[in-house]
């Protein structure tokens, strides 16, 4: 895995404008991990994928994460500031398959990956989306085997409690995929949890960076007649100095 140049990141951003979030995540990783086949990247668990995105984000924009959250009770806006290391989970020992005893059932499953999320987003999968919950749809794709008293069982026979147990186990095993921020409103003292989604957060940063960078390219190209590639090849510091000279 490597970082991306300004020109490469702009290309990824342009390509990602017409993509779904799960596709954007893979487009970023394909560009940053040329040594890994795209099919293998797509089969990484969501936690493994997000761990790589966190590292890439740190390389591109630094280790500090700044965001805002809105209190669901009083509506007050909270400024969030933390380090990437604060939400990083060790994913160095990936789990291929898992087994869980739930009630009278022995359930074998794998962890969800980007292909699963893409299938759930772009098609009805094998489940009836009007009657099946997202948890059931995801479970259906990830279940490898279900047995009870030595006999193979259908996934539809799993009771809701068993489904919830398996989903919770998935979240625990692939903890990087379910980063929860604990927030405390200083205005009304309300406490709650919110999910930190690295894909949407990272993409918002990339989008803002791309618009800002293209504006800088336009200003410098207009003033000096330089080409886009020459301007992008400059360090951000040098570009800023030239822009300051135009003021």
C-alpha positions, 0 to 999 in steps of 0.5 A: 500500500502507498499514498496517492499523489495529487493527480492520482487522488483527483483521478480517484475523486473524478471516478468516484463522483458517479459511484456508490460509497462502497465502490468509492472505497474500493476505487481508493484502495485499488489506486493505493494498493496496486500490488493487491488484485482488486478481487482480493480487495473486494473480499476483505472484511469491512473492518480490514477494508476500513483499516486500510482506508484509515491508514490512507486517510492518515497519510493524505490528510494527517492523523487528526480527525475533526468533525461535528455532531448534532445533539439529538436532544437540544440540537447543539453542535459539538466539535469532535477532535480525535486521533486516527489511533484512537479508533484504530483496531488491530486487524493483523490476524484476519478471521476467515470463517467463524462458528457460533453455538446459538440455542440449538443451532451451530452456525458457521459464517464468514464476515461481510465484505464489500461484495456483500454490501454492493449486492445489497445496495444494487440488487434485491439479492436472494431475499425479498427486500420488502420483508427481509431486514438488512440484517437478514439479507446480510446474514443470508449471504454470509452464512456457510452452514447451519445445523441442529442436532447433526442435521443441516438447517435452512437459514429461514429457520433461525429465530430472530434471537439467533440472527441478532446473536450472529450479527453481534458476533460479526460486529465484535470479530470485525470491530473496525467495521463498527466504530462507535463514538461516545458523545456527551453534549455539554449543553444538555448533558445528553449522552449517546453513541454515533457511528463513525463511517470512515468511507463517508467521512474520508470521501467528504474530505476528498471532495472538499480537497478536490474542489479547493485544489482545482480552484488553485490550479485554475488560479495558477494556470490563469496567472502563469500559463502552467499546465495542470500536471505541472501545478499538481506536481508542486508541493502544497507549500509551493502552490500556496506561496505562488497563490499568495503572490497573486494576492 
